[in-house]
Amino acid sequence: MKLSKENIIKIALIAFIVTFCSIAAYLSTPKKFSYKDIPKIDSTLPYHVAKVIDGDTFEVKVGQKLVTIRMLGIDTPETIDPRKPIQCFGMEASDKTKEMLSEQSVRLKTDKTQSILDKYGRVLAYVYLEDGRHLNEFLLKEGYAHEYTYGKSYQMKKEFKKLEKEASKNKRGLWGEPCNGITT
């Protein structure tokens, strides 16, 4: 059976599309990270913030490595997820985190009830500013974030829920106009 030039081109195009989609799916799938690849976080040491990514994610320098930190127990509205539009109050939350972390050092505390890494390989941590303030708590209290549980409960969940409820009751940040607590 002899294939026409047109059919060969169609088959080649289909093969290209299938290959392209397979590669795209592979690259977009979260990879498993090894704990040995992540430098040990010492809660007594300050870490310099190298870059703020969004309202709840940033990078710190640990030795010679950049390590991505995801604030534990909170979630700010999205600003950089390519699958989603910028969410209500997302820019405000991102800007506040940039204001508080840019050119600063922080202390990081992991939670023994949680995995050190999330499924994207980011270190899950409570974040403390140079002046001792707990950034996760501040963002919740002022309405820049929702409480968020990553699968299983974490040590500060009860306190975080209380701070979220207080921000909601007082219509702070994303709990006020125009979001009214709905950021999607």
Stockholm file with secondary structure:
# STOCKHOLM 1.0

chainA/1-184         MKLSKENIIKIALIAFIVTFCSIAAYLSTPKKFSYKDIPKIDSTLPYHVAKVIDGDTFEVKVGQKLVTIRMLGIDTPETIDPRKPIQCFGMEASDKTKEMLSEQSVRLKTDKTQSILDKYGRVLAYVYLEDGRHLNEFLLKEGYAHEYTYGKSYQMKKEFKKLEKEASKNKRGLWGEPCNGITT
#=GR chainA/1-184 SS CCCCHHHHHHHHHHHHHHHHHHHHHHHHSCCCCCGGGSCCCCTTSCEEEEEEEETTEEEEEETTEEEEEEETTEECCCSSCTTSCCCTTHHHHHHHHHHHHTTCEEEEECCTTSCSBCTTSCEEEEEECTTSCBHHHHHHHTTSCEECCCSSCCTTHHHHHHHHHHHHHTTCGGGSTTTTTCCC
#=GC SS_cons         CCCCHHHHHHHHHHHHHHHHHHHHHHHHSCCCCCGGGSCCCCTTSCEEEEEEEETTEEEEEETTEEEEEEETTEECCCSSCTTSCCCTTHHHHHHHHHHHHTTCEEEEECCTTSCSBCTTSCEEEEEECTTSCBHHHHHHHTTSCEECCCSSCCTTHHHHHHHHHHHHHTTCGGGSTTTTTCCC
//
